Amino acid sequence: MQKAKETIVVKIGGSTLNSDNATIDDLVSLQKRGLSLVVVHGGAQEVSHWLTRLGISTNFIRGLRVTDAKTLEVVTAILAGLVNKELVAAIETHGGKAVGLSGVDGALIQSEIKNPELGYAGKVVKVDITPLEVLMEAGYIPVISPVSLGLAKEPILNVNGDTVAGELAAALSANRLIFLTDTEGICDSSGKVVARLNSVEAKELLASGVASGGMIPKIESCLRALSTVPVTRIIDGRLPHALIVEIEGMVGGTTLAR
């Protein structure tokens, strides 16, 4: 009987795609080693850049972008278009095999309005991993932008990329979920990185307000993934070849486990 491939979901924040392409090299290297990878990318900085260029104001609530109609158009164009295709192109030109998708494609990520305060921001209600299974079986890295299929009046909704990563990892029963971030890990109230947290401890960090901003959806996504995923990791993606180092030794960062 053929041994099942290890499946790893990697969430890449836009700020961790550094200029020397180390993250891209790592993805290609791991693919060639036989791992099944699913990449979910963000792009908040690029979206903010284009919103500013277009004179559209933006704000956040609990680390999530408030998405009005004009913002949704920009989010869709930048995340499902520019950022997604640049990432796929980089993987392909470095010798890998990748296909770019949004959550709309194949009804991969289905959502409904999360909170009227957040506008056209989606809450995931269903995941169909069939497109991912087909692509991984064919030897491709699915590269996912967190734009989703709306199930009500609005056909497209913006979903936080961290949230999408957690939902996909849970649906795939992945071996590992890894967040490449622009921080060293989750910090306690004194600013010191916490090496390991269980679910109860992670929830306490959220309830106390110690975890704030963009770290909130990351922790919430790790907790969601832990329903089927044995271990989740939040690491500093700015370090050279952080992903390879992580796979080979899990050095630094924060581990959230059951």
C-alpha positions as CSV (number, residue, x, y, z in Angstrom):
1,M,0.0,0.0,0.0
2,Q,1.4,3.4,-1.0
3,K,2.1,5.7,1.9
4,A,0.0,8.8,1.9
5,K,1.9,12.1,1.3
6,E,2.3,14.5,4.2
7,T,-0.1,17.4,3.7
8,I,1.0,20.9,4.9
9,V,-1.0,24.1,4.7
10,V,1.1,27.2,4.6
11,K,-0.3,30.7,5.1
12,I,2.0,33.3,3.6
13,G,1.6,36.9,4.7
14,G,2.6,39.5,2.0
15,S,5.4,40.9,4.1
16,T,7.1,37.5,4.3
17,L,7.7,37.2,0.6
18,N,11.1,38.6,0.8
19,S,13.2,39.9,-2.1
20,D,15.5,36.9,-2.3
21,N,12.6,34.5,-3.0
22,A,13.7,32.2,-0.2
23,T,10.1,31.3,0.6
24,I,9.4,30.4,-3.1
25,D,12.6,28.3,-3.2
26,D,11.4,26.5,0.0
27,L,8.0,25.7,-1.5
28,V,9.6,24.3,-4.7
29,S,12.1,22.3,-2.7
30,L,9.4,20.8,-0.4
31,Q,7.3,20.0,-3.4
32,K,10.2,18.1,-5.0
33,R,10.6,16.2,-1.8
34,G,7.1,14.8,-2.3
35,L,5.1,16.8,0.2
36,S,1.6,17.9,-0.7
37,L,1.4,21.6,-0.1
38,V,-1.5,24.0,-0.1
39,V,-0.6,27.7,0.0
40,V,-2.9,30.4,1.2
41,H,-1.7,33.9,0.7
42,G,-2.6,37.3,2.1
43,G,-1.9,40.6,0.6
44,A,-3.2,43.2,3.0
45,Q,-0.3,45.6,2.4
46,E,-0.8,45.4,-1.4
47,V,-4.6,46.0,-1.0
48,S,-4.0,48.9,1.3
49,H,-1.5,50.4,-1.1
50,W,-4.0,50.3,-4.0
51,L,-6.8,51.6,-1.8
52,T,-4.6,54.6,-1.0
53,R,-3.7,55.1,-4.6
54,L,-7.4,55.1,-5.5
55,G,-8.4,57.4,-2.6
56,I,-10.5,54.8,-0.8
57,S,-10.3,54.9,3.0
58,T,-10.0,51.7,5.0
59,N,-10.1,50.6,8.6
60,F,-10.0,47.4,10.7
61,I,-12.0,45.8,13.5
62,R,-10.3,43.1,15.6
63,G,-7.7,42.7,12.9
64,L,-10.2,42.3,10.1
65,R,-10.6,44.7,7.2
66,V,-14.0,46.5,6.9
67,T,-15.0,45.9,3.3
68,D,-17.4,48.2,1.5
69,A,-18.4,47.8,-2.1
70,K,-15.5,49.7,-3.6
71,T,-13.0,48.0,-1.3
72,L,-14.4,44.6,-2.3
73,E,-13.6,45.4,-6.0
74,V,-10.0,46.3,-5.1
75,V,-9.6,43.3,-2.8
76,T,-10.9,40.9,-5.5
77,A,-8.7,42.4,-8.2
78,I,-5.5,42.5,-6.1
79,L,-5.8,39.2,-4.2
80,A,-7.5,37.0,-6.8
81,G,-5.6,38.7,-9.6
82,L,-2.2,40.5,-9.1
83,V,-1.0,38.8,-5.9
84,N,-2.2,35.3,-6.7
85,K,-0.7,35.3,-10.2
86,E,2.6,36.8,-9.2
87,L,3.0,34.1,-6.6
88,V,2.0,31.3,-9.0
89,A,4.4,32.7,-11.6
90,A,7.3,32.8,-9.1
91,I,6.7,29.2,-8.1
92,E,6.6,28.1,-11.8
93,T,9.7,30.1,-12.8
94,H,11.6,28.6,-9.9
95,G,10.9,25.0,-11.1
96,G,7.7,24.2,-9.2
97,K,4.2,23.3,-10.4
98,A,1.3,25.5,-9.1
99,V,-2.2,26.5,-10.0
100,G,-3.8,29.7,-8.6
101,L,-7.4,29.7,-7.3
102,S,-9.6,31.9,-5.3
103,G,-12.2,30.6,-2.9
104,V,-14.8,31.3,-5.6
105,D,-13.3,28.8,-8.0
106,G,-15.0,25.4,-7.7
107,A,-17.0,26.8,-4.7
108,L,-13.9,26.1,-2.7
109,I,-14.7,28.6,0.1
110,Q,-18.4,29.4,0.6
111,S,-19.4,32.1,3.0
112,E,-22.0,34.5,4.3
113,I,-21.8,38.0,5.8
114,K,-19.8,37.8,9.0
115,N,-20.9,41.0,10.7
116,P,-22.7,44.0,9.2
117,E,-20.0,46.2,10.8
118,L,-17.4,44.5,8.5
119,G,-19.4,45.0,5.3
120,Y,-18.7,42.5,2.6
121,A,-16.5,40.4,4.8
122,G,-17.4,36.7,4.8
123,K,-17.8,34.0,7.5
124,V,-16.9,30.6,6.1
125,V,-19.9,28.2,6.3
126,K,-18.7,25.4,3.9
127,V,-15.5,24.2,2.3
128,D,-15.4,21.9,-0.8
129,I,-11.8,20.6,-1.0
130,T,-12.4,18.6,-4.2
131,P,-10.5,21.1,-6.4
132,L,-7.5,20.9,-4.0
133,E,-7.5,17.1,-4.0
134,V,-7.6,17.0,-7.8
135,L,-4.7,19.4,-8.1
136,M,-2.5,17.8,-5.4
137,E,-3.1,14.4,-6.9
138,A,-1.9,15.8,-10.2
139,G,1.3,17.2,-8.5
140,Y,0.4,20.8,-8.3
141,I,0.6,23.3,-5.4
142,P,-2.8,25.0,-5.1
143,V,-2.2,28.7,-4.3
144,I,-5.4,30.1,-2.8
145,S,-6.5,33.8,-2.5
146,P,-9.0,34.4,0.3
147,V,-11.8,35.7,-1.9
148,S,-14.9,33.5,-1.4
149,L,-18.2,32.6,-2.9
150,G,-21.1,34.4,-1.2
151,L,-24.2,32.3,-0.6
152,A,-26.7,35.2,-0.3
153,K,-27.2,38.4,-2.4
154,E,-23.5,39.3,-2.7
155,P,-21.8,36.6,-4.9
156,I,-18.2,37.5,-3.8
157,L,-17.1,38.1,-0.2
158,N,-13.7,39.0,1.3
159,V,-12.5,36.4,3.9
160,N,-9.5,36.9,6.1
161,G,-6.6,34.8,4.7
162,D,-5.7,33.4,8.1
163,T,-9.3,32.2,8.5
164,V,-9.2,30.5,5.1
165,A,-5.9,28.7,6.0
166,G,-7.5,27.3,9.2
167,E,-10.6,26.1,7.5
168,L,-8.7,24.4,4.7
169,A,-6.3,22.8,7.1
170,A,-9.2,21.4,9.1
171,A,-11.1,20.2,6.0
172,L,-8.0,18.5,4.7
173,S,-7.0,17.0,8.0
174,A,-3.6,18.3,7.2
175,N,-0.5,17.1,9.1
176,R,0.5,20.7,9.9
177,L,-0.6,24.3,9.5
178,I,2.2,26.8,9.3
179,F,1.8,30.6,9.4
180,L,4.7,32.6,8.0
181,T,4.4,36.0,9.7
182,D,6.4,39.2,10.2
183,T,6.7,38.5,14.0
184,E,8.7,36.0,16.0
185,G,5.6,34.3,17.3
186,I,2.9,34.8,19.9
187,C,4.0,37.0,22.7
188,D,2.9,37.1,26.3
189,S,2.0,40.3,28.3
190,S,5.7,41.0,28.8
191,G,6.5,40.8,25.1
192,K,8.3,37.4,25.4
193,V,7.6,34.8,22.7
194,V,5.6,31.9,24.0
195,A,7.1,28.6,22.7
196,R,4.0,26.4,23.2
197,L,0.3,26.9,23.9
198,N,-2.6,24.5,24.3
199,S,-6.1,25.4,23.3
200,V,-7.1,26.7,26.8
201,E,-4.0,28.9,27.1
202,A,-4.5,30.3,23.6
203,K,-8.1,31.2,24.4
204,E,-7.0,32.9,27.5
205,L,-4.6,35.1,25.5
206,L,-7.5,36.1,23.3
207,A,-9.9,36.8,26.2
208,S,-7.4,38.9,28.1
209,G,-6.6,41.1,25.1
210,V,-2.9,40.2,25.2
211,A,-3.2,38.9,21.7
212,S,-4.4,41.7,19.5
213,G,-4.6,43.0,15.9
214,G,-3.6,40.6,13.2
215,M,-2.6,37.9,15.7
216,I,-6.3,37.4,16.7
217,P,-7.4,35.7,13.4
218,K,-4.2,33.6,13.4
219,I,-4.8,32.2,16.8
220,E,-8.5,31.7,16.1
221,S,-7.6,29.8,12.9
222,C,-5.1,27.6,14.7
223,L,-7.8,26.7,17.2
224,R,-10.2,25.9,14.3
225,A,-7.6,23.7,12.6
226,L,-6.8,21.8,15.8
227,S,-10.1,20.0,15.4
228,T,-8.3,17.7,12.9
229,V,-4.7,19.0,12.6
230,P,-2.3,17.7,15.3
231,V,0.0,20.8,15.4
232,T,-0.1,24.4,14.2
233,R,2.8,26.8,14.1
234,I,3.2,30.5,13.9
235,I,6.8,31.4,12.9
236,D,8.9,34.3,11.7
237,G,8.8,34.1,7.9
238,R,11.3,36.9,7.5
239,L,14.1,34.6,8.4
240,P,16.1,33.0,5.5
241,H,14.5,29.7,4.4
242,A,12.2,29.8,7.4
243,L,9.9,27.2,5.9
244,I,12.7,24.6,5.3
245,V,14.1,25.2,8.8
246,E,10.6,24.7,10.2
247,I,10.0,21.4,8.4
248,E,13.4,20.1,9.4
249,G,13.4,21.1,13.0
250,M,10.6,23.4,14.2
251,V,13.0,26.0,15.6
252,G,11.6,29.2,17.3
253,G,8.1,30.6,16.9
254,T,5.0,29.3,18.7
255,T,3.5,25.9,18.6
256,L,-0.3,25.5,19.2
257,A,-1.2,21.9,19.8
258,R,-4.1,19.9,21.3
